[in-house]
Amino acid sequence: MYNSKIKSKQTDGLFEAILQLKDLEECYRFFDDICTVKEIQAISQRLEVVKLLVENKTYHEIEDETGASTATISRINRSLNYGSDGYKLVLERLGIDFSKKKPN
């Protein structure tokens, strides 16, 4: 099993709950209750940033398109290249070709 810095009984409970969701409607209902609008927007923005990084967009282009700061973009890029491969896993399952990503 993957050894994570965020691993805890509470986090396990959260992820188990998320895995019970069956469709977008259920996701909207659950996340609307559990997160603030800003939290959802921040997470959504990060996923959009990682998709644009894989498309080899520049930080400036990503900043213009998403409103993310260059510090946020840099942090996401570092996670993409040196993190736990969670972004890669999700991108592959979404059918996004990660092989086009140029290392930076």
FITOR-749215 format. One record per residue: residue number from 1; residue in three letters; x, y, z of N, C-alpha, C in turn. Coordinates in steps of 0.02 Angstrom, whole numbers, plus 32768, in hexadecimal, padded with zeros to 4 digits. Layout:
<pt resi="NUM" resn="ALA" n_c1="X" n_c2="Y" n_c3="Z" ca_c1="X" ca_c2="Y" ca_c3="Z" c_c1="X" c_c2="Y" c_c3="Z"/>
...
END
This chain:
<pt resi="1" resn="MET" n_c1="802A" n_c2="7FC5" n_c3="8000" ca_c1="8000" ca_c2="8000" ca_c3="8000" c_c1="802C" c_c2="803E" c_c3="8000"/>
<pt resi="2" resn="TYR" n_c1="8015" n_c2="8071" n_c3="7FDD" ca_c1="803A" ca_c2="80AF" ca_c3="7FD8" c_c1="803E" c_c2="80D1" c_c3="801C"/>
<pt resi="3" resn="ASN" n_c1="807A" n_c2="80E9" n_c3="802D" ca_c1="8085" ca_c2="810B" ca_c3="806D" c_c1="8083" c_c2="8156" c_c3="8060"/>
<pt resi="4" resn="SER" n_c1="804E" n_c2="8177" n_c3="8078" ca_c1="8043" ca_c2="81BD" ca_c3="806A" c_c1="804E" c_c2="81E9" c_c3="80A8"/>
<pt resi="5" resn="LYS" n_c1="8062" n_c2="8227" n_c3="809B" ca_c1="8069" ca_c2="8259" ca_c3="80D1" c_c1="8025" c_c2="826C" c_c3="80EE"/>
<pt resi="6" resn="ILE" n_c1="7FF0" n_c2="8262" n_c3="80C8" ca_c1="7FAD" ca_c2="8277" ca_c3="80DF" c_c1="7F85" c_c2="823C" c_c3="80FC"/>
<pt resi="7" resn="LYS" n_c1="7FA3" n_c2="8202" n_c3="80FE" ca_c1="7F7F" ca_c2="81C6" ca_c3="8115" c_c1="7F6A" c_c2="81CC" c_c3="815D"/>
<pt resi="8" resn="SER" n_c1="7F2A" n_c2="81C0" n_c3="8169" ca_c1="7F0E" ca_c2="81BE" ca_c3="81AC" c_c1="7ECB" c_c2="819A" c_c3="81A9"/>
<pt resi="9" resn="LYS" n_c1="7EB1" n_c2="818A" n_c3="81E2" ca_c1="7E70" ca_c2="8169" ca_c3="81E5" c_c1="7E3A" c_c2="8197" c_c3="81C7"/>
<pt resi="10" resn="GLN" n_c1="7E3E" n_c2="81D8" n_c3="81D7" ca_c1="7E0D" ca_c2="8208" ca_c3="81BD" c_c1="7E12" c_c2="820E" c_c3="8171"/>
<pt resi="11" resn="THR" n_c1="7E4F" n_c2="8211" n_c3="8157" ca_c1="7E58" ca_c2="8217" ca_c3="810F" c_c1="7E3F" c_c2="81D7" c_c3="80ED"/>
<pt resi="12" resn="ASP" n_c1="7E4E" n_c2="819D" n_c3="810A" ca_c1="7E33" ca_c2="815F" ca_c3="80EF" c_c1="7DE7" c_c2="8163" c_c3="80EA"/>
<pt resi="13" resn="GLY" n_c1="7DC7" n_c2="817D" n_c3="811F" ca_c1="7D7E" ca_c2="8184" ca_c3="8120" c_c1="7D65" c_c2="81B1" c_c3="80E9"/>
<pt resi="14" resn="LEU" n_c1="7D88" n_c2="81E8" n_c3="80DE" ca_c1="7D74" ca_c2="8217" ca_c3="80A9" c_c1="7D7A" c_c2="81F5" c_c3="8065"/>
<pt resi="15" resn="PHE" n_c1="7DB2" n_c2="81D5" n_c3="8058" ca_c1="7DBC" ca_c2="81B6" ca_c3="8017" c_c1="7D8B" c_c2="817C" c_c3="800B"/>
<pt resi="16" resn="GLU" n_c1="7D7C" n_c2="8156" n_c3="8040" ca_c1="7D4A" ca_c2="8121" ca_c3="803A" c_c1="7D06" c_c2="813F" c_c3="8028"/>
<pt resi="17" resn="ALA" n_c1="7CF5" n_c2="8177" n_c3="8046" ca_c1="7CB6" ca_c2="8198" ca_c3="8036" c_c1="7CB5" c_c2="81AF" c_c3="7FED"/>
<pt resi="18" resn="ILE" n_c1="7CEC" n_c2="81CC" n_c3="7FD6" ca_c1="7CF0" ca_c2="81E4" ca_c3="7F90" c_c1="7CE8" c_c2="81A9" c_c3="7F60"/>
<pt resi="19" resn="LEU" n_c1="7D06" n_c2="8171" n_c3="7F71" ca_c1="7D01" ca_c2="8136" ca_c3="7F46" c_c1="7CBA" c_c2="811A" c_c3="7F41"/>
<pt resi="20" resn="GLN" n_c1="7C8E" n_c2="812F" n_c3="7F6E" ca_c1="7C48" ca_c2="8118" ca_c3="7F6C" c_c1="7C1E" c_c2="8140" c_c3="7F3B"/>
<pt resi="21" resn="LEU" n_c1="7C37" n_c2="8179" n_c3="7F24" ca_c1="7C11" ca_c2="81A4" ca_c3="7EF7" c_c1="7C0D" c_c2="8183" c_c3="7EB2"/>
<pt resi="22" resn="LYS" n_c1="7BD2" n_c2="8186" n_c3="7E93" ca_c1="7BC7" ca_c2="8161" ca_c3="7E56" c_c1="7BC8" c_c2="818A" c_c3="7E16"/>
<pt resi="23" resn="ASP" n_c1="7BBC" n_c2="81CC" n_c3="7E1B" ca_c1="7BB9" ca_c2="81F4" ca_c3="7DDE" c_c1="7BC6" c_c2="823D" c_c3="7DEF"/>
<pt resi="24" resn="LEU" n_c1="7BC7" n_c2="8267" n_c3="7DBB" ca_c1="7BD5" ca_c2="82AF" ca_c3="7DC5" c_c1="7BA2" c_c2="82CF" c_c3="7DF3"/>
<pt resi="25" resn="GLU" n_c1="7B63" n_c2="82BE" n_c3="7DEC" ca_c1="7B2E" ca_c2="82DA" ca_c3="7E17" c_c1="7B3E" c_c2="82CD" c_c3="7E61"/>
<pt resi="26" resn="GLU" n_c1="7B50" n_c2="828F" n_c3="7E71" ca_c1="7B60" ca_c2="827E" ca_c3="7EB6" c_c1="7B9F" c_c2="82A3" c_c3="7ECD"/>
<pt resi="27" resn="CYS" n_c1="7BD0" n_c2="82AB" n_c3="7EA1" ca_c1="7C0D" ca_c2="82D0" ca_c3="7EB2" c_c1="7BFC" c_c2="8319" c_c3="7EC2"/>
<pt resi="28" resn="TYR" n_c1="7BD3" n_c2="8337" n_c3="7E97" ca_c1="7BBF" ca_c2="837D" ca_c3="7EA5" c_c1="7B9C" c_c2="8383" c_c3="7EE8"/>
<pt resi="29" resn="ARG" n_c1="7B6F" n_c2="8356" n_c3="7EF7" ca_c1="7B4A" ca_c2="8359" ca_c3="7F36" c_c1="7B78" c_c2="8351" c_c3="7F72"/>
<pt resi="30" resn="PHE" n_c1="7BA4" n_c2="8320" n_c3="7F6F" ca_c1="7BD1" ca_c2="8312" ca_c3="7FA7" c_c1="7C03" c_c2="834C" c_c3="7FB1"/>
<pt resi="31" resn="PHE" n_c1="7C24" n_c2="835F" n_c3="7F7B" ca_c1="7C57" ca_c2="8393" ca_c3="7F81" c_c1="7C39" c_c2="83D8" c_c3="7F91"/>
<pt resi="32" resn="ASP" n_c1="7BFC" n_c2="83E3" n_c3="7F7B" ca_c1="7BDA" ca_c2="8421" ca_c3="7F8D" c_c1="7BD0" c_c2="8425" c_c3="7FD9"/>
<pt resi="33" resn="ASP" n_c1="7BC4" n_c2="83EC" n_c3="7FF8" ca_c1="7BBB" ca_c2="83EA" ca_c3="8040" c_c1="7BFD" c_c2="83EA" c_c3="8067"/>
<pt resi="34" resn="ILE" n_c1="7C30" n_c2="83C8" n_c3="804D" ca_c1="7C6C" ca_c2="83BE" ca_c3="8075" c_c1="7CA2" c_c2="83F4" c_c3="806B"/>
<pt resi="35" resn="CYS" n_c1="7CA0" n_c2="8417" n_c3="8033" ca_c1="7CD3" ca_c2="8449" ca_c3="8024" c_c1="7CB3" c_c2="848E" c_c3="8018"/>
<pt resi="36" resn="THR" n_c1="7CDD" n_c2="84C0" n_c3="8021" ca_c1="7CC6" ca_c2="8503" ca_c3="800D" c_c1="7CCD" c_c2="850A" c_c3="7FC2"/>
<pt resi="37" resn="VAL" n_c1="7CAD" n_c2="853C" n_c3="7FA7" ca_c1="7CB3" ca_c2="854A" ca_c3="7F5F" c_c1="7CFC" c_c2="8557" c_c3="7F4D"/>
<pt resi="38" resn="LYS" n_c1="7D1F" n_c2="857D" n_c3="7F77" ca_c1="7D66" ca_c2="858D" ca_c3="7F69" c_c1="7D91" c_c2="854E" c_c3="7F69"/>
<pt resi="39" resn="GLU" n_c1="7D84" n_c2="8520" n_c3="7F96" ca_c1="7DAB" ca_c2="84E1" ca_c3="7F98" c_c1="7DA1" c_c2="84B9" c_c3="7F58"/>
<pt resi="40" resn="ILE" n_c1="7D63" n_c2="84B3" n_c3="7F42" ca_c1="7D55" ca_c2="848E" ca_c3="7F04" c_c1="7D75" c_c2="84B2" c_c3="7EC9"/>
<pt resi="41" resn="GLN" n_c1="7D70" n_c2="84F4" n_c3="7EC7" ca_c1="7D8E" ca_c2="8519" ca_c3="7E90" c_c1="7DDA" c_c2="8510" c_c3="7E8F"/>
<pt resi="42" resn="ALA" n_c1="7DF9" n_c2="850F" n_c3="7EC9" ca_c1="7E42" ca_c2="8507" ca_c3="7ECD" c_c1="7E57" c_c2="84C2" c_c3="7EB4"/>
<pt resi="43" resn="ILE" n_c1="7E33" n_c2="848E" n_c3="7EC9" ca_c1="7E43" ca_c2="844A" ca_c3="7EB3" c_c1="7E37" c_c2="8443" c_c3="7E68"/>
<pt resi="44" resn="SER" n_c1="7E00" n_c2="845E" n_c3="7E50" ca_c1="7DF0" ca_c2="845C" ca_c3="7E08" c_c1="7E25" c_c2="8480" c_c3="7DE0"/>
<pt resi="45" resn="GLN" n_c1="7E3B" n_c2="84B9" n_c3="7DF9" ca_c1="7E6F" ca_c2="84E0" ca_c3="7DD8" c_c1="7EB0" c_c2="84B7" c_c3="7DD2"/>
<pt resi="46" resn="ARG" n_c1="7EC2" n_c2="8494" n_c3="7E07" ca_c1="7EFF" ca_c2="846B" ca_c3="7E06" c_c1="7EFC" c_c2="8435" c_c3="7DD1"/>
<pt resi="47" resn="LEU" n_c1="7EC2" n_c2="8415" n_c3="7DCC" ca_c1="7EBB" ca_c2="83E1" ca_c3="7D99" c_c1="7EC0" c_c2="8400" c_c3="7D53"/>
<pt resi="48" resn="GLU" n_c1="7EA3" n_c2="843A" n_c3="7D49" ca_c1="7EA8" ca_c2="845B" ca_c3="7D07" c_c1="7EF0" c_c2="846E" c_c3="7CF9"/>
<pt resi="49" resn="VAL" n_c1="7F14" n_c2="8486" n_c3="7D2C" ca_c1="7F5A" ca_c2="8499" ca_c3="7D23" c_c1="7F83" c_c2="845C" c_c3="7D0E"/>
<pt resi="50" resn="VAL" n_c1="7F78" n_c2="8424" n_c3="7D2E" ca_c1="7FA1" ca_c2="83E9" ca_c3="7D1D" c_c1="7F92" c_c2="83D2" c_c3="7CD6"/>
<pt resi="51" resn="LYS" n_c1="7F54" n_c2="83D8" n_c3="7CC0" ca_c1="7F43" ca_c2="83C6" ca_c3="7C7B" c_c1="7F69" c_c2="83F3" c_c3="7C4A"/>
<pt resi="52" resn="LEU" n_c1="7F6C" n_c2="8433" n_c3="7C59" ca_c1="7F8F" ca_c2="8463" ca_c3="7C2D" c_c1="7FDA" c_c2="8458" c_c3="7C2E"/>
<pt resi="53" resn="LEU" n_c1="7FF5" n_c2="8445" n_c3="7C68" ca_c1="803D" ca_c2="8435" ca_c3="7C6C" c_c1="804D" c_c2="83FA" c_c3="7C3F"/>
<pt resi="54" resn="VAL" n_c1="8022" n_c2="83C8" n_c3="7C3F" ca_c1="802C" ca_c2="838E" ca_c3="7C14" c_c1="8028" c_c2="83A0" c_c3="7BCB"/>
<pt resi="55" resn="GLU" n_c1="8002" n_c2="83D4" n_c3="7BBB" ca_c1="7FFE" ca_c2="83ED" ca_c3="7B76" c_c1="803A" c_c2="841A" c_c3="7B65"/>
<pt resi="56" resn="ASN" n_c1="8068" n_c2="8420" n_c3="7B94" ca_c1="80A5" ca_c2="8448" ca_c3="7B8C" c_c1="8097" c_c2="8493" c_c3="7B83"/>
<pt resi="57" resn="LYS" n_c1="8061" n_c2="84AA" n_c3="7BA3" ca_c1="8053" ca_c2="84F2" ca_c3="7BA3" c_c1="8086" c_c2="8514" c_c3="7BD0"/>
<pt resi="58" resn="THR" n_c1="8095" n_c2="8553" n_c3="7BC2" ca_c1="80C3" ca_c2="8578" ca_c3="7BEC" c_c1="80A0" c_c2="858F" c_c3="7C2C"/>
<pt resi="59" resn="TYR" n_c1="80C7" n_c2="85A0" n_c3="7C5E" ca_c1="80AB" ca_c2="85B8" ca_c3="7C9C" c_c1="807F" c_c2="85F6" c_c3="7C8E"/>
<pt resi="60" resn="HIS" n_c1="8096" n_c2="8621" n_c3="7C62" ca_c1="8070" ca_c2="865D" ca_c3="7C52" c_c1="802D" c_c2="864B" c_c3="7C33"/>
<pt resi="61" resn="GLU" n_c1="802D" n_c2="861C" n_c3="7C04" ca_c1="7FEE" ca_c2="8607" ca_c3="7BE5" c_c1="7FBF" c_c2="85E8" c_c3="7C19"/>
<pt resi="62" resn="ILE" n_c1="7FDA" n_c2="85C0" n_c3="7C46" ca_c1="7FB2" ca_c2="859F" ca_c3="7C79" c_c1="7F96" c_c2="85D3" c_c3="7CAA"/>
<pt resi="63" resn="GLU" n_c1="7FBF" n_c2="8603" n_c3="7CBC" ca_c1="7FAA" ca_c2="8638" ca_c3="7CE9" c_c1="7F70" c_c2="8660" c_c3="7CC9"/>
<pt resi="64" resn="ASP" n_c1="7F77" n_c2="8670" n_c3="7C89" ca_c1="7F42" ca_c2="8695" ca_c3="7C66" c_c1="7F02" c_c2="866D" c_c3="7C61"/>
<pt resi="65" resn="GLU" n_c1="7F08" n_c2="862C" n_c3="7C54" ca_c1="7ECD" ca_c2="8602" ca_c3="7C49" c_c1="7EA9" c_c2="85EF" c_c3="7C89"/>
<pt resi="66" resn="THR" n_c1="7ECF" n_c2="85E4" n_c3="7CBF" ca_c1="7EB1" ca_c2="85CA" ca_c3="7CFC" c_c1="7EAE" c_c2="85FC" c_c3="7D35"/>
<pt resi="67" resn="GLY" n_c1="7ED7" n_c2="862F" n_c3="7D33" ca_c1="7EDC" ca_c2="865E" ca_c3="7D6B" c_c1="7F09" c_c2="8646" c_c3="7DA3"/>
<pt resi="68" resn="ALA" n_c1="7F28" n_c2="860C" n_c3="7D9A" ca_c1="7F55" ca_c2="85F1" ca_c3="7DCD" c_c1="7F95" c_c2="861B" c_c3="7DCE"/>
<pt resi="69" resn="SER" n_c1="7FB2" n_c2="8624" n_c3="7E09" ca_c1="7FF1" ca_c2="8647" ca_c3="7E0F" c_c1="802A" c_c2="861C" c_c3="7DF5"/>
<pt resi="70" resn="THR" n_c1="8061" n_c2="863B" n_c3="7DE3" ca_c1="809B" ca_c2="8614" ca_c3="7DCC" c_c1="80B5" c_c2="85E8" c_c3="7E04"/>
<pt resi="71" resn="ALA" n_c1="80AD" n_c2="85FE" n_c3="7E43" ca_c1="80C3" ca_c2="85D4" ca_c3="7E7C" c_c1="8099" c_c2="8594" c_c3="7E7F"/>
<pt resi="72" resn="THR" n_c1="8058" n_c2="859B" n_c3="7E74" ca_c1="802C" ca_c2="8560" ca_c3="7E74" c_c1="803D" c_c2="8532" c_c3="7E3A"/>
<pt resi="73" resn="ILE" n_c1="8047" n_c2="854F" n_c3="7E00" ca_c1="8058" ca_c2="8528" ca_c3="7DC4" c_c1="8099" c_c2="8503" c_c3="7DCF"/>
<pt resi="74" resn="SER" n_c1="80CA" n_c2="8524" n_c3="7DEC" ca_c1="810B" ca_c2="8505" ca_c3="7DFA" c_c1="8103" c_c2="84CB" c_c3="7E2B"/>
<pt resi="75" resn="ARG" n_c1="80DB" n_c2="84D5" n_c3="7E5F" ca_c1="80D0" ca_c2="84A0" ca_c3="7E91" c_c1="80AE" c_c2="8464" c_c3="7E71"/>
<pt resi="76" resn="ILE" n_c1="807E" n_c2="8470" n_c3="7E46" ca_c1="805B" ca_c2="8439" ca_c3="7E23" c_c1="808B" c_c2="8416" c_c3="7DF4"/>
<pt resi="77" resn="ASN" n_c1="80B4" n_c2="843C" n_c3="7DD1" ca_c1="80E5" ca_c2="841E" ca_c3="7DA4" c_c1="8117" c_c2="83F2" c_c3="7DCA"/>
<pt resi="78" resn="ARG" n_c1="812B" n_c2="8409" n_c3="7E04" ca_c1="8159" ca_c2="83E1" ca_c3="7E2E" c_c1="8138" c_c2="83A0" c_c3="7E44"/>
<pt resi="79" resn="SER" n_c1="80F8" n_c2="83A4" n_c3="7E57" ca_c1="80D3" ca_c2="8368" ca_c3="7E6A" c_c1="80CB" c_c2="8339" c_c3="7E2F"/>
<pt resi="80" resn="LEU" n_c1="80BE" n_c2="8356" n_c3="7DF5" ca_c1="80B6" ca_c2="832E" ca_c3="7DB9" c_c1="80F6" c_c2="8308" c_c3="7DA8"/>
<pt resi="81" resn="ASN" n_c1="812F" n_c2="8329" n_c3="7DB0" ca_c1="816F" ca_c2="830A" ca_c3="7D9E" c_c1="818F" c_c2="82E1" c_c3="7DD5"/>
<pt resi="82" resn="TYR" n_c1="8184" n_c2="82F3" n_c3="7E13" ca_c1="81A8" ca_c2="82D3" ca_c3="7E4A" c_c1="817B" c_c2="82BB" c_c3="7E83"/>
<pt resi="83" resn="GLY" n_c1="8139" n_c2="82BE" n_c3="7E79" ca_c1="810A" ca_c2="82AD" ca_c3="7EAE" c_c1="80FB" c_c2="8263" c_c3="7EB1"/>
<pt resi="84" resn="SER" n_c1="80C0" n_c2="8254" n_c3="7EC7" ca_c1="80AB" ca_c2="820F" ca_c3="7ED3" c_c1="8089" c_c2="81EE" c_c3="7E97"/>
<pt resi="85" resn="ASP" n_c1="808B" n_c2="820E" n_c3="7E5E" ca_c1="806D" ca_c2="81F6" ca_c3="7E1F" c_c1="8021" c_c2="81F5" c_c3="7E20"/>
<pt resi="86" resn="GLY" n_c1="8002" n_c2="8218" n_c3="7E50" ca_c1="7FB9" ca_c2="821C" ca_c3="7E52" c_c1="7F9D" c_c2="8241" c_c3="7E15"/>
<pt resi="87" resn="TYR" n_c1="7FBE" n_c2="8277" n_c3="7E03" ca_c1="7FA7" ca_c2="829C" ca_c3="7DC7" c_c1="7FAC" c_c2="826E" c_c3="7D89"/>
<pt resi="88" resn="LYS" n_c1="7FE4" n_c2="824B" n_c3="7D82" ca_c1="7FED" ca_c2="821F" ca_c3="7D48" c_c1="7FB7" c_c2="81EA" c_c3="7D46"/>
<pt resi="89" resn="LEU" n_c1="7FA8" n_c2="81CD" n_c3="7D7F" ca_c1="7F74" ca_c2="8199" ca_c3="7D83" c_c1="7F31" c_c2="81B3" c_c3="7D6A"/>
<pt resi="90" resn="VAL" n_c1="7F1D" n_c2="81ED" n_c3="7D83" ca_c1="7EDD" ca_c2="820A" ca_c3="7D70" c_c1="7EDC" c_c2="821F" c_c3="7D27"/>
<pt resi="91" resn="LEU" n_c1="7F13" n_c2="823E" n_c3="7D11" ca_c1="7F16" ca_c2="8254" ca_c3="7CCB" c_c1="7F0F" c_c2="8218" c_c3="7C9C"/>
<pt resi="92" resn="GLU" n_c1="7F31" n_c2="81E1" n_c3="7CAB" ca_c1="7F2C" ca_c2="81A5" ca_c3="7C81" c_c1="7EE5" c_c2="818B" c_c3="7C80"/>
<pt resi="93" resn="ARG" n_c1="7EC4" n_c2="818B" n_c3="7CBA" ca_c1="7E7F" ca_c2="8172" ca_c3="7CBD" c_c1="7E4E" c_c2="81A0" c_c3="7C9A"/>
<pt resi="94" resn="LEU" n_c1="7E60" n_c2="81E0" n_c3="7C95" ca_c1="7E37" ca_c2="820F" ca_c3="7C6F" c_c1="7E46" c_c2="820D" c_c3="7C25"/>
<pt resi="95" resn="GLY" n_c1="7E76" n_c2="81E3" n_c3="7C12" ca_c1="7E87" ca_c2="81DB" ca_c3="7BCC" c_c1="7EB4" c_c2="8212" c_c3="7BB1"/>
<pt resi="96" resn="ILE" n_c1="7ED8" n_c2="8233" n_c3="7BDF" ca_c1="7F05" ca_c2="8269" ca_c3="7BCB" c_c1="7F4B" c_c2="824C" c_c3="7BC1"/>
<pt resi="97" resn="ASP" n_c1="7F68" n_c2="8258" n_c3="7B87" ca_c1="7FA9" ca_c2="823C" ca_c3="7B75" c_c1="7FE0" c_c2="8261" c_c3="7B99"/>
<pt resi="98" resn="PHE" n_c1="7FFB" n_c2="8241" n_c3="7BCB" ca_c1="8030" ca_c2="825F" ca_c3="7BF3" c_c1="8074" c_c2="825C" c_c3="7BCF"/>
<pt resi="99" resn="SER" n_c1="807A" n_c2="8231" n_c3="7B9E" ca_c1="80BB" ca_c2="8227" ca_c3="7B7D" c_c1="80D3" c_c2="8265" c_c3="7B56"/>
<pt resi="100" resn="LYS" n_c1="80A6" n_c2="8294" n_c3="7B47" ca_c1="80B9" ca_c2="82D0" ca_c3="7B23" c_c1="80DA" c_c2="8304" c_c3="7B50"/>
<pt resi="101" resn="LYS" n_c1="80D5" n_c2="82F9" n_c3="7B91" ca_c1="80F1" ca_c2="8329" ca_c3="7BC1" c_c1="813D" c_c2="832B" c_c3="7BBC"/>
<pt resi="102" resn="LYS" n_c1="8155" n_c2="8367" n_c3="7BB1" ca_c1="819E" ca_c2="8372" ca_c3="7BAF" c_c1="81B6" c_c2="837E" c_c3="7BF7"/>
<pt resi="103" resn="PRO" n_c1="81EC" n_c2="835E" n_c3="7C0B" ca_c1="8205" ca_c2="836C" ca_c3="7C4F" c_c1="821D" c_c2="83B3" c_c3="7C54"/>
<pt resi="104" resn="ASN" n_c1="8211" n_c2="83D2" n_c3="7C8F" ca_c1="822A" ca_c2="8416" ca_c3="7C9A" c_c1="823D" c_c2="841F" c_c3="7CE2"/>
END
